[in-house]
Amino acid sequence: MTTVIKVGGVLLEDPLKAVHAIRRVPTDGVAVVHGGGLQITRMLERMDVKSVFIEGLRVTDGKTLAAVAAALLGEVHTALIKELRNQGLPAVGVFGAIQASKKEGPWGLVGTGVRANGAALTALLETGHMPVVPTLALGDDSLLNVNGDETAAAVAIALHCKELVFLTDVEGVKNGNGRLIEQLNRPDELLTASFVSGGMIPKLRAVKTAMDGGIEVVRVGRTVFGETS
């Protein structure tokens, strides 16, 4: 059964390390979703644009969206696919399989209600390919910057996966004492915990979305949500 693997920005600084991490996940088939937050921030710094985050999501105006597209598609996406192919993996870049609606509020051109084209991704998987999906969505009127974790959950749900894996630079989800949580049935209680902040907020929301959508097991680093067999 297909596993969706989400790869984050820090790991993507070295595409070869990212590929090695992807290969270590035991699975029969893989669809990869990649972010690129670190690379986007660096692109914005070159453009002398300050990054602003609200509840872990990047506020995105037109100039920021251009930087997001340049970093994601022009830098991260191409480098990751090139390295996957170099290492003998049948990677195929897929832009256009993600749709979203513009999020209301102060975020600007940020998408919510992310949806993935399961039929297109399944067709690639069934012909032996590895879909690689960037976190940039088609909106009604423009491209939209979408959270990578939310996108990964949408892809996993569309593919009816059993498992979703978040490869991350952090050890996993930690409790209020800073200790690693190794296993938890659901993330719901953590979503209202005072010690959860920053990028972990959208990540845990994505875990909940995935599990609500039928994904049995979600791994965030070494933290496992759900029951493993």
N, C-alpha and C positions, 0 to 999 in steps of 0.2 A: 504493500500500500504506500502511496506517495506521502512523503513528509515535506512540509514547508519549512525552510530554514531562512530566518531573517538575519542579515549581517549588518552590523553597525559601522559607524564612521571611523572609530579608532582602529578597528581591525582592518579596515579597508585602506589604511595608510600603507600597508604592505600587502598587495594583492596575493602574493604567493602564500603568505601566512593565512590569509582569508580562505584560500583554496584548500590548504591543509586542514583547517578547522572544519570546513564543509565536508571534506572526505572522511573525517573522523566520526561523523554522525552515521550510525548504522541504519540503512534504509534500502528499500528496493527501488525507489524512484524519488527524485528530488526536484522541487521547484524552489528557486532562490528569490528572495525579496531583499533588495539592498537599499539602505539609506545613504547618508553622506553628510551628516550634520557638521562634522569637523571640516570637511572640504568646502561646504557651503559657507561656513563662517570665514574661512580663509579667503575665499573668493570675494566675499563682501568687504573684508578688510582691505583688499587690494583696491576695491572701488570706493574706499573711505565711507562705508555704510556701516553703522553700528547695528549689531544684532540685538533684538528685543524679544524676550520670551514672556508669555503669559500662560501660566499653568502648564509649563513644559512645551508649549507650542510656539513656533517662531512667527512673529508678526510679519506679514508679507505684503508689501506694496508692489507696484509694477517693476521697479528697479530691483527689488529683492527677488522677485520671481524670475527675472532674467538671469540673476546670479545662481539661483537654485537650478534652473535648467542647464546652465553652462557647467556647473560643478557636477551635477548628477549624470547628465547624458554625455557631456564632453570629456569629463575626467574619470569619474568613478565607474560608470557603466562600461565604457570601452576598455578600461584597464582590467576590470574584473573578468569580462568575457574573454579578452585576449589571454589572460593567465589560465582561466579554466580550460580553454582550448589547447593551450600549450601543454597542460598537464593531462591531456587525453580525455577530457570530459566534454560531452556533446552540448555545450552551452549555446543557447539562442537568445539574443536580446529581444525583449517583448515590451515595446512602448505602445500604448493605446488600449491595453487590456484593463486599465483601471479607470473607473469613473467616480465622480463624487459631486456633492452639492456644496455650494459656498456656505461656509460656517457663519452664522450670525454672531455679531459682536465685534470686538476690537482687533480681530486677527487679520482682517483684510482678505487677500486671495488665498485663503486656507480652506481646504476641503474637509467635509465631514460626510457621514453616511457613505463611506467608501464601499464600492462594489467592484468585483472582479469578474471578468468574462471567463467563466469556468469552461465553456465549450472550447474556446480557442486554446486555453492552456492545456486542457485534457488532450486535445488533438496532437499537440506537440509531444506530450508525455507518451502517448500511445505509439508514436513513431520513433520513440527512443531518444528524444531530445530532452534537454534540461532547460526549462524556461527561466530566464533571469529578468526580473521585473523591477524597474526603478520606481521610486516613490514620488511620481509626478502623475497627476490625474487629469483627465479630460472633464471639464465642467461645462455648464450650459453655455457660458459666454467666453470662457478663457481657460487656460491651463490653471490648475490649482496645486498648491503645495500641500501635500498630505503627509501625515505622520507615518513613519515607516512601520511602527508596531501595529497601528490600526490597519495599514495596508496588508501586512502579513496575515493578520487575522482574517481579513476579507478573502484573501487568496486561499487560505486553508479551508475556510467554510465553503467557498465555491468549488473546491476540489474534493470535498467530503473526506478530508484527511482524518486520520486517527490522532496524529501528533503534529504539534507546532513547536519549533525550537528557535529560541532567541539566543544567538551567539552574541555575547556582550563582553565588554572590557571589565565589568564588575563581576565579583565572585557569584553573586546571586542576590536574592531579596533578603534583607536583614530585618530583624525585629528592633524594638525600641532600645535594646541594650547593645545594638550593633553586632549581634550574633547572626550567623547565617541560618535562614529557615530552609531546612533540607526538603521537607515535604508538607504539603497543605492541600486539602481537598479542593478548596475554592479561594479566590482572592478577595471576596466581597468585604470581609472585615478590614482588610488592609487599606481599602480605598478610602476609609474614613479615619484612618490612623494618623495622628499628628506627626509621627516621625517619617511619614512617606512624603516626599517632596520632589520638585524638579522633574527630570525626565522619567522617573519611576512612576509618576502619576499616569501619563498616557500609556505606559507599558502595562501596568496592572489593569487599566481599563480595557486594553486590547486582550489581555488574558481572559478577562470576564466575557468580553464579546465573543471570543473564540469558543469558550466553553459553553456559553449560552447557545452558540450555533452548532453544537454537537461535537466539538473537538474534545476527545477524551483526556488527552495528556498534553500539557504545555510546560516546556522547560525554559526557565530564565536563568542562564548560567547553570549553577548546581542546584537551584531550587526547582522542585518538581511539583506541579499542580495536577491533581487528579490521581487516579490509581493506575500504577504500572503493573503489567502482568509478568 
